[in-house]
Amino acid sequence: MSHSPDDYLGHILIETSFILEMSEGVERKSFLENQTLTRAMVRSLEIIGEATKKLSDDFRKQHPQIPWKQMAGMRDIVIPIKIKTVEKSVRSCALALLRTKVQQQTKNFCLIFIWNYYKLIHEYFGVDYNVVWDVVINQIPLLHKEIQAILNQQ
């Protein structure tokens, strides 16, 4: 069964809404101490990554303001790490940073992603919940707005 981009964007929006709602008013320390919440956030990031991977290349090219490759690669960081996949995403991010026509928001996302990669690289079979927290606080609000804007255009 083939799904439309709106279906996948809808899944991403559901998960970003959940993350925003569940993280509202939560401090880092409380987040890190709450296994149910941390695991729920990781699951939401996995779903976002999977939905992102299902979007066609043509669709992604129509919306270059969103760093799709890096988003899909983030899924591989928060679950047990697949080093080769993550390294490809880091290279893609580094190349995006070198392009002069890349929007500042994409550059910011890439800088955070690369920083998280190097911070996480020693966690081969685990999840670094500090990185999950950083993604939840620094990247999900922007992603939520961008996905809403795309859905509103269609």
C-alpha positions as CSV (number, residue, x, y, z in Angstrom):
1,M,0.0,0.0,0.0
2,S,1.4,3.3,-1.0
3,H,1.0,6.3,1.2
4,S,1.0,10.0,0.2
5,P,3.6,12.5,1.6
6,D,0.8,14.0,3.6
7,D,0.4,10.7,5.5
8,Y,4.1,10.6,6.4
9,L,4.1,14.3,7.3
10,G,1.0,13.7,9.4
11,H,2.9,11.0,11.3
12,I,5.9,13.4,11.8
13,L,3.5,16.1,13.0
14,I,1.8,13.7,15.5
15,E,5.2,12.8,17.0
16,T,6.5,16.3,17.1
17,S,3.2,17.4,18.8
18,F,3.6,14.6,21.3
19,I,7.3,15.5,22.0
20,L,6.4,19.2,22.5
21,E,3.5,18.4,24.8
22,M,5.4,15.9,26.9
23,S,8.5,18.1,27.2
24,E,6.7,21.3,28.1
25,G,7.9,22.5,31.5
26,V,10.2,19.5,32.0
27,E,13.7,20.2,33.1
28,R,16.7,18.2,31.8
29,K,17.3,16.5,35.1
30,S,13.7,15.4,35.4
31,F,13.7,14.2,31.8
32,L,16.9,12.1,32.3
33,E,15.5,10.5,35.5
34,N,12.2,9.5,33.9
35,Q,12.7,6.3,32.0
36,T,9.2,6.2,30.6
37,L,9.5,9.7,29.2
38,T,13.0,9.2,27.7
39,R,12.0,6.0,26.1
40,A,8.8,7.5,24.7
41,M,10.8,10.4,23.2
42,V,13.2,7.9,21.6
43,R,10.3,6.0,20.1
44,S,8.9,9.3,18.7
45,L,12.3,10.1,17.1
46,E,12.4,6.7,15.6
47,I,9.0,7.2,14.0
48,I,10.0,10.6,12.7
49,G,13.1,9.0,11.2
50,E,11.2,6.2,9.6
51,A,8.5,8.5,8.2
52,T,11.2,10.7,6.8
53,K,12.8,7.8,5.1
54,K,9.5,7.0,3.3
55,L,9.3,10.4,1.6
56,S,10.3,10.3,-2.0
57,D,13.5,12.1,-3.2
58,D,11.3,14.3,-5.4
59,F,9.2,15.4,-2.4
60,R,12.3,16.1,-0.4
61,K,13.8,18.2,-3.2
62,Q,10.6,20.3,-3.3
63,H,11.2,21.3,0.3
64,P,14.9,21.8,0.7
65,Q,14.5,24.0,3.8
66,I,14.2,20.8,5.8
67,P,17.4,18.7,6.3
68,W,15.7,15.4,5.4
69,K,18.8,13.3,5.2
70,Q,20.0,14.5,8.5
71,M,16.6,13.9,10.1
72,A,16.5,10.4,8.8
73,G,20.0,9.9,10.0
74,M,19.1,11.1,13.5
75,R,17.0,8.0,13.9
76,D,20.1,5.9,13.6
77,I,21.8,7.9,16.3
78,V,19.1,7.6,19.0
79,I,18.7,3.9,18.5
80,P,21.7,1.5,18.8
81,I,24.1,3.2,16.4
82,K,24.8,1.9,12.9
83,I,28.2,3.5,12.4
84,K,28.3,3.5,8.6
85,T,24.8,5.1,8.2
86,V,25.6,7.8,10.8
87,E,29.0,8.5,9.1
88,K,27.2,9.1,5.8
89,S,24.8,11.5,7.5
90,V,27.7,13.4,9.1
91,R,29.4,13.7,5.7
92,S,26.2,15.0,4.1
93,C,25.8,17.5,6.9
94,A,29.4,18.7,6.5
95,L,28.8,19.1,2.8
96,A,25.7,21.1,3.5
97,L,27.6,23.4,5.7
98,L,30.0,24.2,2.9
99,R,27.3,25.2,0.5
100,T,26.7,28.9,0.4
101,K,23.0,28.7,-0.5
102,V,22.0,26.5,2.4
103,Q,19.6,28.3,4.7
104,Q,20.9,29.2,8.2
105,Q,18.3,27.0,9.9
106,T,19.7,24.0,7.9
107,K,23.3,25.0,8.9
108,N,22.3,25.2,12.5
109,F,20.6,21.8,12.4
110,C,23.7,20.3,10.8
111,L,26.0,21.8,13.3
112,I,23.9,20.4,16.2
113,F,23.8,17.0,14.4
114,I,27.5,16.8,13.9
115,W,28.2,17.9,17.4
116,N,25.8,15.2,18.7
117,Y,27.4,12.6,16.5
118,Y,30.9,13.2,17.9
119,K,29.4,13.3,21.4
120,L,27.6,10.0,20.8
121,I,30.1,8.0,18.8
122,H,31.4,6.2,21.8
123,E,27.9,5.0,22.7
124,Y,27.9,2.1,20.2
125,F,25.1,0.1,21.8
126,G,23.2,2.6,23.8
127,V,21.2,5.7,23.7
128,D,22.6,9.0,25.0
129,Y,19.6,10.6,26.5
130,N,21.4,13.9,26.8
131,V,21.5,14.0,23.0
132,V,17.8,13.1,22.9
133,W,17.1,16.0,25.2
134,D,19.1,18.4,23.0
135,V,17.1,17.2,20.0
136,V,13.8,17.6,21.8
137,I,14.6,21.1,23.0
138,N,16.6,22.5,20.0
139,Q,15.3,20.8,16.9
140,I,11.8,19.5,17.4
141,P,10.1,22.9,17.8
142,L,11.6,24.1,14.4
143,L,10.8,20.9,12.7
144,H,7.2,21.0,14.0
145,K,6.7,24.5,12.5
146,E,8.3,23.5,9.1
147,I,6.1,20.4,8.8
148,Q,3.0,22.4,9.7
149,A,3.9,25.0,7.0
150,I,4.3,22.3,4.4
151,L,0.9,20.7,5.3
152,N,-0.8,24.1,5.2
153,Q,0.5,24.7,1.7
154,Q,-0.9,21.5,0.3
